[in-house]
Amino acid sequence: MSEPYGEEPEGLPCVLSEEVTQLLMDKNLPGDVFGAIVAATVVINETTGEVPGSTASAKWPQQRRMPLGADGSLGIAEYVIVADADLPHIVLTRIQLY
């Protein structure tokens, strides 16, 4: 989705952990997995982490899990909502592939 020039998009920035960055840079990563991870970052950003179908940790409600691919067919993405930081953001911390 493109934003009009000069306007900031709504939502919270979704940044990648080192582990996820390395996964995305892997030349052997299938294209459908790469696309699902990129799509997950967009959905996480646009929904400020309240992704439909995501689950929150009982002990740490800022930690969430969401399915990757159609009905979670590719795996699970884990992310943390850091709402109380000076610059609120979300960190995509880990990807578990099937």
N, CA, C and O atoms as a Tinker XYZ file with bonds, in Angstrom:
   392  protein
     1  N      0.852000   -1.156000    0.000000    73     2
     2  CA     0.000000    0.000000    0.000000    64     1     3
     3  C      0.903000    1.225000    0.000000    63     2     4     5
     4  O      1.852000    1.296000    0.782000    81     3
     5  N      0.623000    2.176000   -0.855000    73     3     6
     6  CA     1.438000    3.383000   -0.885000    64     5     7
     7  C      0.739000    4.500000   -0.123000    63     6     8     9
     8  O     -0.489000    4.592000   -0.098000    81     7
     9  N      1.547000    5.336000    0.491000    73     7    10
    10  CA     1.038000    6.455000    1.268000    64     9    11
    11  C      1.254000    7.744000    0.479000    63    10    12    13
    12  O      2.230000    7.861000   -0.262000    81    11
    13  N      0.360000    8.701000    0.632000    73    11    14
    14  CA     0.589000    9.992000   -0.017000    64    13    15
    15  C      1.920000   10.571000    0.436000    63    14    16    17
    16  O      2.337000   10.366000    1.576000    81    15
    17  N      2.585000   11.296000   -0.459000    73    15    18
    18  CA     3.899000   11.867000   -0.168000    64    17    19
    19  C      3.855000   12.693000    1.105000    63    18    20    21
    20  O      2.967000   13.527000    1.278000    81    19
    21  N      4.810000   12.464000    1.995000    73    19    22
    22  CA     4.928000   13.257000    3.209000    64    21    23
    23  C      4.105000   12.758000    4.380000    63    22    24    25
    24  O      4.227000   13.297000    5.480000    81    23
    25  N      3.271000   11.747000    4.182000    73    23    26
    26  CA     2.461000   11.229000    5.279000    64    25    27
    27  C      3.056000    9.920000    5.784000    63    26    28    29
    28  O      3.466000    9.066000    4.997000    81    27
    29  N      3.097000    9.776000    7.091000    73    27    30
    30  CA     3.597000    8.552000    7.697000    64    29    31
    31  C      2.485000    7.501000    7.676000    63    30    32    33
    32  O      1.321000    7.834000    7.902000    81    31
    33  N      2.826000    6.243000    7.409000    73    31    34
    34  CA     1.807000    5.199000    7.464000    64    33    35
    35  C      1.352000    4.968000    8.897000    63    34    36    37
    36  O      2.102000    5.203000    9.844000    81    35
    37  N      0.119000    4.507000    9.043000    73    35    38
    38  CA    -0.387000    4.178000   10.368000    64    37    39
    39  C      0.199000    2.845000   10.796000    63    38    40    41
    40  O      0.751000    2.112000    9.975000    81    39
    41  N      0.081000    2.533000   12.064000    73    39    42
    42  CA     0.599000    1.268000   12.570000    64    41    43
    43  C      1.901000    1.479000   13.308000    63    42    44    45
    44  O      2.299000    2.610000   13.587000    81    43
    45  N      2.555000    0.385000   13.618000    73    43    46
    46  CA     3.855000    0.420000   14.295000    64    45    47
    47  C      4.890000   -0.211000   13.383000    63    46    48    49
    48  O      4.601000   -1.197000   12.705000    81    47
    49  N      6.099000    0.348000   13.359000    73    47    50
    50  CA     7.152000   -0.268000   12.545000    64    49    51
    51  C      7.416000   -1.698000   13.003000    63    50    52    53
    52  O      7.435000   -1.985000   14.200000    81    51
    53  N      7.617000   -2.582000   12.045000    73    51    54
    54  CA     7.951000   -3.969000   12.337000    64    53    55
    55  C      9.393000   -4.187000   11.899000    63    54    56    57
    56  O      9.699000   -4.177000   10.707000    81    55
    57  N     10.275000   -4.384000   12.874000    73    55    58
    58  CA    11.690000   -4.607000   12.585000    64    57    59
    59  C     12.006000   -6.091000   12.734000    63    58    60    61
    60  O     11.288000   -6.826000   13.412000    81    59
    61  N     13.085000   -6.515000   12.094000    73    59    62
    62  CA    13.456000   -7.928000   12.096000    64    61    63
    63  C     14.599000   -8.199000   13.065000    63    62    64    65
    64  O     15.536000   -7.408000   13.170000    81    63
    65  N     14.515000   -9.318000   13.768000    73    63    66
    66  CA    15.637000   -9.746000   14.602000    64    65    67
    67  C     16.766000  -10.198000   13.679000    63    66    68    69
    68  O     16.560000  -10.396000   12.482000    81    67
    69  N     17.944000  -10.356000   14.240000    73    67    70
    70  CA    19.093000  -10.839000   13.462000    64    69    71
    71  C     18.797000  -12.214000   12.875000    63    70    72    73
    72  O     19.151000  -12.492000   11.729000    81    71
    73  N     18.149000  -13.072000   13.656000    73    71    74
    74  CA    17.818000  -14.429000   13.199000    64    73    75
    75  C     16.907000  -14.391000   11.975000    63    74    76    77
    76  O     17.130000  -15.123000   11.010000    81    75
    77  N     15.891000  -13.550000   12.010000    73    75    78
    78  CA    14.960000  -13.451000   10.884000    64    77    79
    79  C     15.652000  -12.814000    9.680000    63    78    80    81
    80  O     15.425000  -13.229000    8.543000    81    79
    81  N     16.486000  -11.818000    9.921000    73    79    82
    82  CA    17.238000  -11.193000    8.825000    64    81    83
    83  C     18.104000  -12.229000    8.119000    63    82    84    85
    84  O     18.138000  -12.275000    6.890000    81    83
    85  N     18.797000  -13.054000    8.880000    73    83    86
    86  CA    19.646000  -14.089000    8.288000    64    85    87
    87  C     18.820000  -15.090000    7.489000    63    86    88    89
    88  O     19.243000  -15.527000    6.419000    81    87
    89  N     17.654000  -15.453000    7.996000    73    87    90
    90  CA    16.777000  -16.375000    7.281000    64    89    91
    91  C     16.369000  -15.782000    5.937000    63    90    92    93
    92  O     16.418000  -16.469000    4.917000    81    91
    93  N     15.970000  -14.522000    5.927000    73    91    94
    94  CA    15.539000  -13.886000    4.681000    64    93    95
    95  C     16.677000  -13.748000    3.667000    63    94    96    97
    96  O     16.429000  -13.683000    2.463000    81    95
    97  N     17.905000  -13.703000    4.141000    73    95    98
    98  CA    19.056000  -13.576000    3.250000    64    97    99
    99  C     19.545000  -14.931000    2.722000    63    98   100   101
   100  O     20.428000  -14.976000    1.865000    81    99
   101  N     18.987000  -16.016000    3.217000    73    99   102
   102  CA    19.379000  -17.352000    2.792000    64   101   103
   103  C     18.946000  -17.578000    1.340000    63   102   104   105
   104  O     17.759000  -17.497000    1.028000    81   103
   105  N     19.889000  -17.856000    0.471000    73   103   106
   106  CA    19.604000  -18.053000   -0.954000    64   105   107
   107  C     18.728000  -19.269000   -1.211000    63   106   108   109
   108  O     18.084000  -19.357000   -2.257000    81   107
   109  N     18.693000  -20.203000   -0.274000    73   107   110
   110  CA    17.903000  -21.419000   -0.446000    64   109   111
   111  C     16.480000  -21.298000    0.095000    63   110   112   113
   112  O     15.706000  -22.252000    0.021000    81   111
   113  N     16.134000  -20.138000    0.636000    73   111   114
   114  CA    14.786000  -19.940000    1.177000    64   113   115
   115  C     13.783000  -19.929000    0.024000    63   114   116   117
   116  O     13.928000  -19.135000   -0.906000    81   115
   117  N     12.775000  -20.791000    0.068000    73   115   118
   118  CA    11.776000  -20.802000   -0.999000    64   117   119
   119  C     11.048000  -19.458000   -1.112000    63   118   120   121
   120  O     10.825000  -18.775000   -0.112000    81   119
   121  N     10.689000  -19.097000   -2.316000    73   119   122
   122  CA    10.020000  -17.819000   -2.566000    64   121   123
   123  C      8.717000  -17.662000   -1.815000    63   122   124   125
   124  O      8.395000  -16.564000   -1.362000    81   123
   125  N      7.946000  -18.758000   -1.672000    73   123   126
   126  CA     6.673000  -18.636000   -0.967000    64   125   127
   127  C      6.880000  -18.329000    0.512000    63   126   128   129
   128  O      6.075000  -17.623000    1.119000    81   127
   129  N      7.955000  -18.854000    1.092000    73   127   130
   130  CA     8.259000  -18.564000    2.494000    64   129   131
   131  C      8.716000  -17.113000    2.630000    63   130   132   133
   132  O      8.275000  -16.400000    3.531000    81   131
   133  N      9.598000  -16.681000    1.734000    73   131   134
   134  CA    10.053000  -15.286000    1.740000    64   133   135
   135  C      8.844000  -14.348000    1.648000    63   134   136   137
   136  O      8.726000  -13.407000    2.433000    81   135
   137  N      7.963000  -14.603000    0.703000    73   135   138
   138  CA     6.776000  -13.762000    0.529000    64   137   139
   139  C      5.864000  -13.764000    1.742000    63   138   140   141
   140  O      5.301000  -12.729000    2.099000    81   139
   141  N      5.713000  -14.932000    2.386000    73   139   142
   142  CA     4.854000  -15.023000    3.568000    64   141   143
   143  C      5.434000  -14.214000    4.728000    63   142   144   145
   144  O      4.689000  -13.599000    5.492000    81   143
   145  N      6.762000  -14.213000    4.858000    73   143   146
   146  CA     7.394000  -13.446000    5.934000    64   145   147
   147  C      7.227000  -11.950000    5.680000    63   146   148   149
   148  O      6.896000  -11.197000    6.595000    81   147
   149  N      7.453000  -11.523000    4.450000    73   147   150
   150  CA     7.264000  -10.105000    4.116000    64   149   151
   151  C      5.811000   -9.704000    4.322000    63   150   152   153
   152  O      5.538000   -8.635000    4.868000    81   151
   153  N      4.881000  -10.539000    3.897000    73   151   154
   154  CA     3.458000  -10.248000    4.096000    64   153   155
   155  C      3.119000  -10.155000    5.580000    63   154   156   157
   156  O      2.310000   -9.320000    5.984000    81   155
   157  N      3.739000  -11.012000    6.394000    73   155   158
   158  CA     3.500000  -10.980000    7.844000    64   157   159
   159  C      3.937000   -9.646000    8.431000    63   158   160   161
   160  O      3.246000   -9.091000    9.285000    81   159
   161  N      5.082000   -9.123000    7.981000    73   159   162
   162  CA     5.540000   -7.831000    8.512000    64   161   163
   163  C      4.563000   -6.720000    8.171000    63   162   164   165
   164  O      4.338000   -5.819000    8.980000    81   163
   165  N      3.982000   -6.775000    6.985000    73   163   166
   166  CA     3.009000   -5.755000    6.574000    64   165   167
   167  C      1.755000   -5.835000    7.446000    63   166   168   169
   168  O      1.265000   -4.816000    7.933000    81   167
   169  N      1.241000   -7.048000    7.640000    73   167   170
   170  CA     0.031000   -7.224000    8.461000    64   169   171
   171  C      0.299000   -6.818000    9.905000    63   170   172   173
   172  O     -0.532000   -6.165000   10.537000    81   171
   173  N      1.457000   -7.204000   10.421000    73   171   174
   174  CA     1.811000   -6.831000   11.803000    64   173   175
   175  C      1.844000   -5.319000   11.932000    63   174   176   177
   176  O      1.307000   -4.768000   12.893000    81   175
   177  N      2.468000   -4.640000   10.976000    73   175   178
   178  CA     2.553000   -3.179000   10.993000    64   177   179
   179  C      1.166000   -2.551000   10.940000    63   178   180   181
   180  O      0.828000   -1.709000   11.771000    81   179
   181  N      0.378000   -2.956000    9.976000    73   179   182
   182  CA    -0.925000   -2.321000    9.757000    64   181   183
   183  C     -1.899000   -2.541000   10.901000    63   182   184   185
   184  O     -2.773000   -1.707000   11.138000    81   183
   185  N     -1.760000   -3.653000   11.613000    73   183   186
   186  CA    -2.694000   -3.958000   12.706000    64   185   187
   187  C     -2.103000   -3.618000   14.076000    63   186   188   189
   188  O     -2.691000   -3.950000   15.105000    81   187
   189  N     -0.959000   -2.967000   14.092000    73   187   190
   190  CA    -0.201000   -2.672000   15.321000    64   189   191
   191  C     -0.030000   -3.915000   16.197000    63   190   192   193
   192  O     -0.055000   -3.840000   17.425000    81   191
   193  N      0.145000   -5.055000   15.533000    73   191   194
   194  CA     0.393000   -6.302000   16.234000    64   193   195
   195  C     -0.832000   -7.110000   16.595000    63   194   196   197
   196  O     -0.711000   -8.240000   17.067000    81   195
   197  N     -2.001000   -6.556000   16.385000    73   195   198
   198  CA    -3.245000   -7.265000   16.714000    64   197   199
   199  C     -3.716000   -8.039000   15.484000    63   198   200   201
   200  O     -4.799000   -7.785000   14.956000    81   199
   201  N     -2.902000   -8.974000   15.040000    73   199   202
   202  CA    -3.172000   -9.738000   13.827000    64   201   203
   203  C     -4.300000  -10.732000   14.076000    63   202   204   205
   204  O     -4.241000  -11.495000   15.040000    81   203
   205  N     -5.334000  -10.739000   13.220000    73   203   206
   206  CA    -6.390000  -11.742000   13.370000    64   205   207
   207  C     -5.793000  -13.150000   13.310000    63   206   208   209
   208  O     -5.016000  -13.456000   12.406000    81   207
   209  N     -6.148000  -13.989000   14.251000    73   207   210
   210  CA    -5.637000  -15.350000   14.297000    64   209   211
   211  C     -4.357000  -15.497000   15.097000    63   210   212   213
   212  O     -3.873000  -16.613000   15.285000    81   211
   213  N     -3.796000  -14.383000   15.577000    73   211   214
   214  CA    -2.578000  -14.485000   16.383000    64   213   215
   215  C     -2.945000  -14.876000   17.808000    63   214   216   217
   216  O     -4.076000  -14.680000   18.252000    81   215
   217  N     -1.972000  -15.428000   18.508000    73   215   218
   218  CA    -2.185000  -15.799000   19.899000    64   217   219
   219  C     -1.154000  -15.094000   20.763000    63   218   220   221
   220  O     -0.019000  -14.873000   20.341000    81   219
   221  N     -1.556000  -14.746000   21.968000    73   219   222
   222  CA    -0.670000  -14.072000   22.913000    64   221   223
   223  C     -0.208000  -15.063000   23.973000    63   222   224   225
   224  O     -0.927000  -15.998000   24.324000    81   223
   225  N      0.990000  -14.846000   24.471000    73   223   226
   226  CA     1.536000  -15.658000   25.547000    64   225   227
   227  C      0.798000  -15.324000   26.846000    63   226   228   229
   228  O      0.543000  -14.153000   27.127000    81   227
   229  N      0.458000  -16.336000   27.631000    73   227   230
   230  CA    -0.215000  -16.104000   28.914000    64   229   231
   231  C      0.705000  -15.382000   29.892000    63   230   232   233
   232  O      0.249000  -14.535000   30.661000    81   231
   233  N      1.996000  -15.708000   29.871000    73   231   234
   234  CA     2.946000  -15.091000   30.790000    64   233   235
   235  C      3.432000  -13.733000   30.314000    63   234   236   237
   236  O      3.746000  -12.862000   31.126000    81   235
   237  N      3.495000  -13.550000   28.996000    73   235   238
   238  CA     4.031000  -12.321000   28.434000    64   237   239
   239  C      3.135000  -11.891000   27.277000    63   238   240   241
   240  O      3.405000  -12.247000   26.130000    81   239
   241  N      2.073000  -11.132000   27.554000    73   239   242
   242  CA     1.074000  -10.819000   26.525000    64   241   243
   243  C      1.600000   -9.997000   25.354000    63   242   244   245
   244  O      0.936000   -9.911000   24.321000    81   243
   245  N      2.779000   -9.390000   25.493000    73   243   246
   246  CA     3.349000   -8.647000   24.372000    64   245   247
   247  C      3.900000   -9.599000   23.305000    63   246   248   249
   248  O      4.092000   -9.197000   22.157000    81   247
   249  N      4.151000  -10.846000   23.676000    73   247   250
   250  CA     4.662000  -11.827000   22.729000    64   249   251
   251  C      3.489000  -12.475000   22.008000    63   250   252   253
   252  O      2.523000  -12.910000   22.635000    81   251
   253  N      3.585000  -12.534000   20.689000    73   251   254
   254  CA     2.502000  -13.097000   19.889000    64   253   255
   255  C      3.043000  -14.122000   18.907000    63   254   256   257
   256  O      4.230000  -14.129000   18.581000    81   255
   257  N      2.162000  -14.977000   18.449000    73   255   258
   258  CA     2.449000  -15.941000   17.390000    64   257   259
   259  C      1.345000  -15.831000   16.352000    63   258   260   261
   260  O      0.173000  -15.641000   16.676000    81   259
   261  N      1.757000  -15.956000   15.081000    73   259   262
   262  CA     0.768000  -15.934000   14.007000    64   261   263
   263  C      1.145000  -16.987000   12.974000    63   262   264   265
   264  O      2.323000  -17.298000   12.799000    81   263
   265  N      0.148000  -17.533000   12.293000    73   263   266
   266  CA     0.443000  -18.537000   11.277000    64   265   267
   267  C      1.064000  -17.900000   10.033000    63   266   268   269
   268  O      0.742000  -16.767000    9.674000    81   267
   269  N      1.961000  -18.649000    9.382000    73   267   270
   270  CA     2.563000  -18.229000    8.117000    64   269   271
   271  C      1.990000  -19.085000    6.995000    63   270   272   273
   272  O      1.909000  -20.308000    7.112000    81   271
   273  N      1.602000  -18.443000    5.928000    73   271   274
   274  CA     1.018000  -19.171000    4.809000    64   273   275
   275  C     -0.453000  -19.441000    5.054000    63   274   276   277
   276  O     -0.993000  -19.117000    6.112000    81   275
   277  N     -1.087000  -20.036000    4.064000    73   275   278
   278  CA    -2.517000  -20.347000    4.172000    64   277   279
   279  C     -2.746000  -21.293000    5.348000    63   278   280   281
   280  O     -2.228000  -22.410000    5.371000    81   279
   281  N     -3.518000  -20.838000    6.309000    73   279   282
   282  CA    -3.853000  -21.637000    7.497000    64   281   283
   283  C     -2.619000  -22.155000    8.232000    63   282   284   285
   284  O     -2.664000  -23.224000    8.839000    81   283
   285  N     -1.516000  -21.402000    8.180000    73   283   286
   286  CA    -0.302000  -21.796000    8.888000    64   285   287
   287  C      0.458000  -22.928000    8.223000    63   286   288   289
   288  O      1.254000  -23.607000    8.873000    81   287
   289  N      0.223000  -23.138000    6.941000    73   287   290
   290  CA     0.843000  -24.266000    6.240000    64   289   291
   291  C      2.362000  -24.172000    6.156000    63   290   292   293
   292  O      3.028000  -25.193000    5.982000    81   291
   293  N      2.925000  -22.972000    6.276000    73   291   294
   294  CA     4.376000  -22.815000    6.162000    64   293   295
   295  C      5.088000  -22.787000    7.513000    63   294   296   297
   296  O      6.269000  -23.122000    7.603000    81   295
   297  N      4.373000  -22.389000    8.554000    73   295   298
   298  CA     5.003000  -22.310000    9.867000    64   297   299
   299  C      4.363000  -21.257000   10.741000    63   298   300   301
   300  O      3.190000  -20.921000   10.581000    81   299
   301  N      5.156000  -20.738000   11.676000    73   299   302
   302  CA     4.676000  -19.767000   12.653000    64   301   303
   303  C      5.678000  -18.629000   12.755000    63   302   304   305
   304  O      6.888000  -18.854000   12.753000    81   303
   305  N      5.171000  -17.412000   12.845000    73   303   306
   306  CA     6.006000  -16.232000   13.081000    64   305   307
   307  C      5.764000  -15.780000   14.519000    63   306   308   309
   308  O      4.621000  -15.698000   14.970000    81   307
   309  N      6.844000  -15.490000   15.230000    73   307   310
   310  CA     6.741000  -14.969000   16.595000    64   309   311
   311  C      7.206000  -13.519000   16.588000    63   310   312   313
   312  O      8.203000  -13.180000   15.951000    81   311
   313  N      6.479000  -12.673000   17.299000    73   311   314
   314  CA     6.849000  -11.264000   17.371000    64   313   315
   315  C      6.514000  -10.697000   18.737000    63   314   316   317
   316  O      5.716000  -11.264000   19.483000    81   315
   317  N      7.138000   -9.566000   19.055000    73   315   318
   318  CA     6.952000   -8.903000   20.347000    64   317   319
   319  C      6.537000   -7.460000   20.091000    63   318   320   321
   320  O      7.162000   -6.757000   19.296000    81   319
   321  N      5.497000   -7.032000   20.758000    73   319   322
   322  CA     5.024000   -5.652000   20.671000    64   321   323
   323  C      5.727000   -4.847000   21.767000    63   322   324   325
   324  O      5.563000   -5.125000   22.955000    81   323
   325  N      6.505000   -3.856000   21.359000    73   323   326
   326  CA     7.263000   -3.035000   22.304000    64   325   327
   327  C      6.586000   -1.659000   22.340000    63   326   328   329
   328  O      7.125000   -0.675000   21.833000    81   327
   329  N      5.408000   -1.611000   22.940000    73   327   330
   330  CA     4.586000   -0.402000   22.930000    64   329   331
   331  C      5.074000    0.666000   23.896000    63   330   332   333
   332  O      4.783000    1.847000   23.701000    81   331
   333  N      5.812000    0.278000   24.938000    73   331   334
   334  CA     6.224000    1.245000   25.952000    64   333   335
   335  C      7.609000    1.839000   25.698000    63   334   336   337
   336  O      8.132000    2.550000   26.556000    81   335
   337  N      8.208000    1.567000   24.555000    73   335   338
   338  CA     9.506000    2.153000   24.210000    64   337   339
   339  C      9.329000    3.611000   23.805000    63   338   340   341
   340  O      8.218000    4.042000   23.496000    81   339
   341  N     10.428000    4.375000   23.806000    73   339   342
   342  CA    10.353000    5.775000   23.359000    64   341   343
   343  C      9.796000    5.873000   21.950000    63   342   344   345
   344  O      9.023000    6.781000   21.642000    81   343
   345  N     10.187000    4.943000   21.101000    73   343   346
   346  CA     9.628000    4.818000   19.756000    64   345   347
   347  C      8.960000    3.450000   19.684000    63   346   348   349
   348  O      9.627000    2.456000   19.399000    81   347
   349  N      7.647000    3.383000   19.937000    73   347   350
   350  CA     6.963000    2.082000   19.924000    64   349   351
   351  C      7.210000    1.355000   18.601000    63   350   352   353
   352  O      7.219000    1.967000   17.533000    81   351
   353  N      7.408000    0.039000   18.696000    73   351   354
   354  CA     7.671000   -0.761000   17.515000    64   353   355
   355  C      7.349000   -2.220000   17.813000    63   354   356   357
   356  O      6.983000   -2.579000   18.932000    81   355
   357  N      7.493000   -3.042000   16.796000    73   355   358
   358  CA     7.266000   -4.475000   16.921000    64   357   359
   359  C      8.491000   -5.175000   16.357000    63   358   360   361
   360  O      9.034000   -4.756000   15.335000    81   359
   361  N      8.930000   -6.242000   17.020000    73   359   362
   362  CA    10.094000   -6.999000   16.560000    64   361   363
   363  C      9.635000   -8.392000   16.136000    63   362   364   365
   364  O      9.074000   -9.144000   16.933000    81   363
   365  N      9.880000   -8.719000   14.878000    73   363   366
   366  CA     9.649000  -10.078000   14.401000    64   365   367
   367  C     10.853000  -10.883000   14.868000    63   366   368   369
   368  O     11.939000  -10.771000   14.299000    81   367
   369  N     10.659000  -11.700000   15.913000    73   367   370
   370  CA    11.778000  -12.316000   16.612000    64   369   371
   371  C     12.215000  -13.658000   16.055000    63   370   372   373
   372  O     13.404000  -13.977000   16.058000    81   371
   373  N     11.256000  -14.450000   15.573000    73   371   374
   374  CA    11.621000  -15.805000   15.162000    64   373   375
   375  C     10.607000  -16.351000   14.175000    63   374   376   377
   376  O      9.425000  -16.010000   14.223000    81   375
   377  N     11.085000  -17.199000   13.282000    73   375   378
   378  CA    10.235000  -17.898000   12.327000    64   377   379
   379  C     10.466000  -19.389000   12.530000    63   378   380   381
   380  O     11.603000  -19.860000   12.498000    81   379
   381  N      9.384000  -20.124000   12.740000    73   379   382
   382  CA     9.456000  -21.591000   12.833000    64   381   383
   383  C      8.823000  -22.144000   11.572000    63   382   384   385
   384  O      7.624000  -21.977000   11.348000    81   383
   385  N      9.629000  -22.806000   10.742000    73   383   386
   386  CA     9.126000  -23.378000    9.492000    64   385   387
   387  C      8.826000  -24.843000    9.665000    63   386   388   389
   388  O      9.469000  -25.539000   10.452000    81   387
   389  N      7.833000  -25.307000    8.915000    73   387   390
   390  CA     7.491000  -26.741000    8.932000    64   389   391
   391  C      8.222000  -27.453000    7.838000    63   390   392
   392  O      8.072000  -28.665000    7.682000    81   391
